[in-house]
Amino acid sequence: MIDLSTIRRPAVEGYCGRRSYVPGDTVTVSCSTRLDEFDVEVARVGATREIVWTGRGVAGTDQPTPNDASTHGCGWDTTFEFEVGHEWQSGVYLVTFGPTGATGMELGDAMFVVRPARPTADALLVVSTNTYNAYNAYGGDCLYTG
Protein backbone atom coordinates (compact mmCIF):
# COMPACT_ATOMS: atom_id res chain seq x y z
CA MET A 1 0.00 0.00 0.00
CA ILE A 2 1.19 3.53 -0.81
CA ASP A 3 1.75 5.83 2.19
CA LEU A 4 0.33 9.11 0.88
CA SER A 5 1.82 11.10 3.77
CA THR A 6 5.27 10.56 2.25
CA ILE A 7 4.36 12.04 -1.15
CA ARG A 8 5.72 15.53 -1.63
CA ARG A 9 3.04 17.81 -3.05
CA PRO A 10 3.74 20.56 -5.58
CA ALA A 11 3.50 24.21 -4.50
CA VAL A 12 0.34 24.60 -6.59
CA GLU A 13 -2.20 21.85 -7.28
CA GLY A 14 -5.03 22.15 -9.75
CA TYR A 15 -7.26 20.75 -12.46
CA CYS A 16 -9.08 21.90 -15.60
CA GLY A 17 -12.84 22.27 -15.63
CA ARG A 18 -13.23 19.75 -18.47
CA ARG A 19 -11.08 17.09 -20.14
CA SER A 20 -11.48 18.46 -23.67
CA TYR A 21 -12.23 21.69 -25.52
CA VAL A 22 -12.56 22.99 -29.08
CA PRO A 23 -11.01 26.24 -30.40
CA GLY A 24 -12.87 29.24 -29.01
CA ASP A 25 -13.83 27.50 -25.75
CA THR A 26 -12.78 28.95 -22.41
CA VAL A 27 -10.62 26.67 -20.26
CA THR A 28 -11.22 27.08 -16.53
CA VAL A 29 -8.53 26.00 -14.07
CA SER A 30 -9.09 25.57 -10.34
CA CYS A 31 -6.02 25.66 -8.09
CA SER A 32 -5.08 25.56 -4.46
CA THR A 33 -1.83 26.99 -3.08
CA ARG A 34 -0.43 28.82 -0.10
CA LEU A 35 1.51 31.09 -2.44
CA ASP A 36 0.31 34.69 -2.85
CA GLU A 37 0.83 34.33 -6.60
CA PHE A 38 2.22 31.90 -9.16
CA ASP A 39 3.02 31.54 -12.85
CA VAL A 40 1.32 29.39 -15.47
CA GLU A 41 2.44 27.93 -18.79
CA VAL A 42 0.22 26.06 -21.27
CA ALA A 43 1.98 23.94 -23.88
CA ARG A 44 0.95 21.45 -26.54
CA VAL A 45 2.98 18.29 -26.05
CA GLY A 46 3.93 15.97 -28.90
CA ALA A 47 6.96 15.51 -31.13
CA THR A 48 7.86 19.06 -30.08
CA ARG A 49 6.65 21.16 -27.15
CA GLU A 50 4.89 24.37 -28.15
CA ILE A 51 4.03 27.01 -25.53
CA VAL A 52 0.68 28.58 -26.44
CA TRP A 53 -0.23 30.64 -23.37
CA THR A 54 1.43 32.02 -20.25
CA GLY A 55 0.12 33.75 -17.16
CA ARG A 56 2.31 35.62 -14.71
CA GLY A 57 1.39 36.63 -11.18
CA VAL A 58 -1.86 34.64 -10.95
CA ALA A 59 -3.42 35.27 -7.52
CA GLY A 60 -3.10 32.22 -5.27
CA THR A 61 -5.83 30.89 -2.97
CA ASP A 62 -5.64 28.08 -0.43
CA GLN A 63 -8.76 25.99 -1.11
CA PRO A 64 -9.47 23.06 1.20
CA THR A 65 -9.46 19.53 -0.19
CA PRO A 66 -12.64 17.67 0.80
CA ASN A 67 -12.27 14.22 2.38
CA ASP A 68 -14.17 12.63 -0.51
CA ALA A 69 -12.28 14.47 -3.26
CA SER A 70 -10.90 11.26 -4.79
CA THR A 71 -14.46 10.15 -5.60
CA HIS A 72 -16.42 13.42 -5.86
CA GLY A 73 -13.81 16.00 -6.92
CA CYS A 74 -12.56 19.07 -5.09
CA GLY A 75 -15.24 21.53 -6.13
CA TRP A 76 -12.73 24.40 -5.98
CA ASP A 77 -13.55 27.85 -7.31
CA THR A 78 -12.03 28.81 -10.67
CA THR A 79 -8.60 30.40 -10.18
CA PHE A 80 -7.94 31.53 -13.75
CA GLU A 81 -9.16 30.95 -17.29
CA PHE A 82 -8.01 31.38 -20.86
CA GLU A 83 -9.43 30.89 -24.33
CA VAL A 84 -8.36 28.09 -26.68
CA GLY A 85 -6.98 29.87 -29.72
CA HIS A 86 -8.45 29.13 -33.14
CA GLU A 87 -4.90 28.42 -34.36
CA TRP A 88 -4.25 25.77 -31.68
CA GLN A 89 -3.80 22.31 -33.18
CA SER A 90 -5.71 19.35 -31.82
CA GLY A 91 -3.76 17.33 -29.28
CA VAL A 92 -2.79 17.08 -25.62
CA TYR A 93 -2.00 20.26 -23.68
CA LEU A 94 -0.23 20.49 -20.34
CA VAL A 95 -0.92 23.33 -17.91
CA THR A 96 2.09 23.78 -15.60
CA PHE A 97 1.94 26.03 -12.55
CA GLY A 98 4.25 26.95 -9.71
CA PRO A 99 6.39 29.65 -8.12
CA THR A 100 8.31 31.93 -10.48
CA GLY A 101 11.47 30.12 -11.59
CA ALA A 102 10.40 26.82 -10.03
CA THR A 103 11.55 23.45 -11.36
CA GLY A 104 10.94 19.81 -10.55
CA MET A 105 8.75 18.85 -7.60
CA GLU A 106 7.61 22.43 -6.93
CA LEU A 107 5.63 22.42 -10.17
CA GLY A 108 2.05 21.20 -10.45
CA ASP A 109 0.24 20.35 -13.64
CA ALA A 110 -3.10 19.63 -15.23
CA MET A 111 -3.99 18.28 -18.65
CA PHE A 112 -6.65 18.80 -21.29
CA VAL A 113 -7.24 17.89 -24.93
CA VAL A 114 -8.04 20.24 -27.80
CA ARG A 115 -10.17 18.50 -30.37
CA PRO A 116 -10.91 19.94 -33.81
CA ALA A 117 -14.16 21.83 -34.27
CA ARG A 118 -14.89 19.62 -37.29
CA PRO A 119 -13.05 16.28 -37.14
CA THR A 120 -11.48 15.36 -40.48
CA ALA A 121 -8.57 13.13 -39.54
CA ASP A 122 -8.35 9.38 -40.03
CA ALA A 123 -6.53 9.04 -36.70
CA LEU A 124 -7.85 9.12 -33.16
CA LEU A 125 -5.99 9.96 -29.95
CA VAL A 126 -7.14 7.98 -26.92
CA VAL A 127 -6.37 9.60 -23.57
CA SER A 128 -6.35 7.29 -20.53
CA THR A 129 -8.53 9.44 -18.28
CA ASN A 130 -9.61 6.46 -16.18
CA THR A 131 -5.95 5.72 -15.38
CA TYR A 132 -5.36 9.43 -14.71
CA ASN A 133 -8.32 9.44 -12.31
CA ALA A 134 -7.32 6.15 -10.65
CA TYR A 135 -4.07 7.72 -9.45
CA ASN A 136 -5.88 10.82 -8.15
CA ALA A 137 -5.02 10.92 -4.43
CA TYR A 138 -6.81 14.17 -3.55
CA GLY A 139 -8.65 13.65 -0.29
CA GLY A 140 -6.34 10.88 0.90
CA ASP A 141 -7.34 7.89 -1.19
CA CYS A 142 -7.00 6.67 -4.74
CA LEU A 143 -8.02 3.45 -6.46
CA TYR A 144 -4.75 1.86 -5.35
CA THR A 145 -4.94 2.86 -1.65
CA GLY A 146 -8.54 2.17 -0.76
Buried (B, 14 or more C-beta within 10 A) or exposed (E): EEEEEEEEEBBBBBBBBEEBBBBEBEBBBBBBBEBEEBBBBBBBEEEEEBEBBEBEEBEBBEBEBBEBBBBEBBEBEEBBEBEBEEEBEBBBBBBBBBBEEBEEEBBBBBBBBBBEEEEEEEEEEEEEEEEEBEEBBBBBBBBEEE
